[in-house]
């Protein structure tokens, strides 16, 4: 288990419980160590519950970035069957930060697209830490075109700090690719549902999440810029990221109140990283519920619903 900064007291308690059990396995100690270990377990569970009931926006940001949270590949392997990936954008190459293809969800055909961060140093480098290049967004456009042509619902799984800002990406039309991917989301006449499973950063996330229905995991984040980037711009001090996280209103709870997201998916106590299988199952239930809501809508109604959803964001009535 990787412990975050604010979880250090919990790490001490759980570490001591494990030490006692290790002593018991070796036959050391004259006292009933298992009873002491169980008491520490209870204390640890109480502390875990307290910590996660009182998370502030910065701590939620840390949880959303936790390396042990389930990633896109984990969700696809657990929730989808007959997954057949699509590679390349037919223009430059394949982007490993974006994975997607044809699959079945609850035995019904669909298209699934998502950002993949990787789960160790080697895979994170291979997937560019989930930061997509233009070819990744153009691959997503290919998949959405295919979904529209064959009348297949689209499921997107968002987990990215943002689109890759490198020189090569800019030379190959990063902003144009993001804009066209966002536009494609708004054009397709099939159900489009999105789940923010970790980080939803800037236009790199919006390009996948311009959907009919958007859900967020309880401890995920979704914002126009990272707290560190916001603090650097506003205060010229990246260390004020806690203030920035508060100001950005990036938590699932804030965004649900603002009408940006439609559903919040509850996570196990301690976050999705503690019980990945339970978190993945909960996401699967929400995806099924969102698709059911849209199943009876015609292509024109789906497009109108999606466009109206985003046009209504931030609108205020001037009536007295």
BELVEN-V136465 format. One record per run of one state. SS is the DSSP state (hx for helix, st for strand, lp for the rest). FROM is the first residue (numbers start at 0). TO is the last residue. If there is no record, write none. Layout:
ss={SS;SS}
from={FROM;FROM}
to={TO;TO}
This chain:
ss={lp;hx;lp;hx;lp;hx;lp;hx;st;lp;st;lp;st;lp;hx;lp;hx;lp;hx;lp;st;lp;hx;lp;hx;lp;st;hx;lp;st;lp;st;lp;hx;lp;hx;lp;st;hx;lp;st;lp;hx;lp;hx;lp}
from={0;4;26;32;53;56;64;71;79;85;97;105;107;115;120;126;127;130;133;150;152;160;166;171;173;187;191;201;209;212;217;220;223;226;234;237;248;250;251;258;262;265;275;294;298;311}
to={3;25;31;52;55;63;70;78;84;96;104;106;114;119;125;126;129;132;149;151;159;165;170;172;186;190;200;208;211;216;219;222;225;233;236;247;249;250;257;261;264;274;293;297;310;319}
